[in-house]
Amino acid sequence: MPEKEDDMDEMQAREEIQLIKNMLEKTRKATAESGTLFVVWGVLIALALVGNYVLVYFKKYDWEWLNWVAVTIVGWVYSVIYGIRRERKDPTRTYIQMAARHLYIACGTGFLLVGIALPGLGVYSYEAIVVLIAAVSGILFFVMGGIYEWPFLKWAGLLWWAGAVGMSFLKRIENRMLIFTVLFIACYLVPSFILRSRYKKAKA
């Protein structure tokens, strides 16, 4: 009898482990699929950066805020539509997926506050925006790396934080924007396209 009970316990333990593995695999696939949202935001931010450089070149500084506000509005509208579609497509979510979703909402709100709302209210100068954006980006990618067990994202988060510290020592906004652009390409666009690529491979 004890042997039978041990066999049953072992079988149940294996089933539970397999269930956990299946949940993790589903979460990883959902993570890769969310790369679409990151890619869209990446393209929008890239366009905003190009627009910002053009405005600075022509010394149209008063139009910079409109450039970023327009991109933010388009991005948020797309994000809401994307979220609603995913809810309809897959209404059941794991705890890890819910944690990731709350992280995206929290950091997205953080970007909105530090990038538009707070400087617009005169809390700090516009030169500080890229430093604070980098700090919030570090939180986003480092926590994502922990949730999805992907060290590459953690390193991206650490680089964002290092960039935030480095930019704080620079006084010229042009130099800060240059570093921010490099960080954006290496630590945002690259991970986003890798996420999307992983999803396509998993789907295939």
C-alpha positions in Angstrom: 0.0 0.0 0.0 2.7 2.6 0.8 4.3 1.8 -2.5 1.0 2.5 -4.4 0.6 5.7 -2.5 4.2 6.8 -3.4 3.5 6.0 -7.0 0.3 8.0 -7.0 2.1 10.9 -5.3 4.9 10.7 -7.9 2.4 10.6 -10.8 0.5 13.6 -9.3 3.7 15.5 -8.9 4.7 14.9 -12.5 1.2 16.0 -13.7 1.6 19.2 -11.7 5.0 19.9 -13.1 3.8 19.3 -16.6 0.9 21.7 -16.0 3.3 24.4 -14.7 5.5 23.8 -17.8 2.5 24.2 -20.1 1.5 27.4 -18.3 5.0 28.8 -18.7 5.2 27.9 -22.3 1.8 29.6 -23.0 3.1 32.7 -21.2 6.3 32.7 -23.2 4.3 32.6 -26.4 2.1 35.4 -25.2 5.2 37.4 -24.4 6.5 37.0 -27.9 3.2 38.0 -29.3 3.2 41.2 -27.2 6.3 42.1 -29.2 3.9 43.5 -31.8 2.9 46.2 -29.4 6.5 47.0 -28.6 7.4 47.2 -32.3 4.5 49.6 -33.0 5.5 51.9 -30.1 9.1 51.6 -31.3 8.2 52.8 -34.8 6.2 55.7 -33.4 9.0 56.8 -31.0 11.5 56.5 -33.9 9.3 58.8 -36.0 9.0 61.2 -33.0 12.8 61.2 -32.6 13.3 62.0 -36.3 10.7 64.7 -36.0 12.4 66.1 -33.0 15.8 66.3 -34.7 14.2 68.1 -37.7 12.4 70.6 -35.4 15.7 71.3 -33.5 17.6 71.7 -36.8 15.1 74.3 -38.0 14.9 75.8 -34.4 11.2 75.2 -34.1 11.5 74.4 -30.4 7.9 75.4 -29.6 6.6 72.5 -31.8 8.6 69.8 -30.0 5.9 69.1 -27.4 3.2 68.8 -30.1 5.4 66.2 -31.9 5.6 64.0 -28.7 2.0 64.5 -27.7 0.7 63.4 -31.1 2.8 60.3 -31.0 1.7 59.5 -27.5 -2.0 59.9 -28.3 -1.7 57.6 -31.4 0.3 55.0 -29.3 -2.3 55.0 -26.5 -5.2 54.6 -28.9 -3.5 51.7 -30.6 -2.6 50.1 -27.3 -6.2 50.3 -26.0 -7.5 48.7 -29.3 -4.8 46.1 -29.2 -5.6 45.2 -25.6 -9.3 44.9 -26.3 -8.7 42.6 -29.2 -6.4 40.3 -27.2 -9.0 40.1 -24.4 -11.6 38.9 -26.9 -9.1 36.5 -28.5 -7.8 35.0 -25.2 -10.0 35.9 -22.2 -8.1 33.5 -19.9 -4.8 34.7 -18.6 -2.2 33.3 -16.2 -0.9 35.2 -13.1 2.4 36.0 -14.9 0.5 37.4 -17.9 -1.6 39.6 -15.6 1.6 40.8 -13.8 3.1 41.7 -17.1 0.0 43.5 -18.2 0.0 45.6 -15.0 3.7 46.4 -15.6 3.0 47.7 -19.1 0.1 49.9 -17.8 2.2 51.2 -14.9 5.2 52.0 -17.0 3.1 53.4 -19.9 1.5 55.8 -17.3 4.9 56.6 -16.0 6.1 57.6 -19.5 3.1 59.8 -19.9 3.7 61.5 -16.6 7.4 62.1 -16.8 7.4 62.8 -20.6 4.5 65.1 -21.0 2.3 65.9 -17.9 4.9 66.8 -15.3 7.2 69.0 -17.5 4.1 70.5 -19.0 3.1 71.6 -15.4 6.5 73.1 -14.9 7.8 70.6 -12.4 11.1 70.3 -14.2 12.7 71.5 -17.4 12.3 69.6 -20.7 16.0 68.8 -20.7 15.3 66.2 -17.9 12.7 64.3 -19.9 15.0 61.8 -21.6 16.8 61.1 -18.3 13.5 60.2 -16.6 12.2 58.3 -19.6 15.4 56.2 -19.5 14.9 55.5 -15.8 11.3 54.3 -16.3 12.5 52.2 -19.3 15.0 50.5 -17.1 12.2 49.5 -14.7 10.1 48.2 -17.6 12.8 46.0 -19.2 14.5 44.7 -16.0 11.2 43.6 -14.5 10.1 42.1 -17.8 13.4 40.1 -17.8 12.5 38.7 -14.4 8.9 37.9 -15.2 9.8 36.1 -18.5 13.1 34.7 -17.3 15.0 36.3 -20.1 18.4 37.8 -19.0 18.8 39.8 -22.2 15.9 42.0 -21.1 17.5 42.5 -17.7 20.7 43.7 -19.3 18.7 46.1 -21.4 17.1 47.4 -18.2 20.6 47.9 -16.6 21.8 49.7 -19.7 18.8 52.1 -19.6 19.6 52.9 -16.0 23.3 53.4 -16.8 22.3 55.7 -19.6 20.0 57.7 -17.3 22.9 58.2 -14.9 25.3 59.1 -17.8 22.9 61.6 -19.3 22.4 63.4 -16.0 26.1 64.5 -16.2 25.5 66.1 -19.7 24.2 69.6 -19.8 23.5 70.0 -23.6 20.2 68.5 -24.7 21.7 67.5 -28.0 24.2 65.2 -26.3 21.5 63.7 -24.2 19.3 63.1 -27.2 22.2 61.4 -29.0 22.7 58.9 -26.1 19.0 58.4 -25.7 18.7 57.5 -29.5 21.5 55.0 -29.2 19.9 53.4 -26.1 16.5 53.4 -27.8 17.8 51.5 -30.8 19.9 49.0 -28.8 17.7 48.5 -25.7 14.2 49.0 -27.1 14.0 48.4 -30.9 16.3 45.3 -30.9 14.5 43.5 -28.0 11.1 44.4 -29.6 12.0 42.8 -32.9 13.6 39.8 -31.2 10.3 39.3 -29.3 8.3 39.5 -32.5 10.8 37.1 -34.2 10.5 34.5 -31.4 6.7 34.6 -31.7 6.8 34.0 -35.4 9.2 31.0 -34.9 7.0 29.6 -32.2 3.9 29.9 -34.4 5.7 28.3 -37.3 
